């Protein structure tokens, strides 16, 4: 276990999470995965907006595809909001933890 070089607060959090904090700290690729998912979400939003604008301007007849793209973008935004809420809730729990 890598918990020997953790601060007392990190040790307490590590124990509460079942010894997973030290393992997660050594994974810098996780941050890049999060950034990649945000850029993918942005691309989906832009594509949905472009498809809907094309349908509304008469440049495209694919209203079905535009609605599917909008629904996909909406689901991604809902998921991102849920993830954000869970992260904020977790940080608040850490702040309220007694040491």
Secondary structure as UniProt FT lines:
FT   HELIX           3..5
FT   HELIX           8..16
FT   TURN            17..18
FT   HELIX           21..25
FT   HELIX           29..57
FT   HELIX           63..96
//
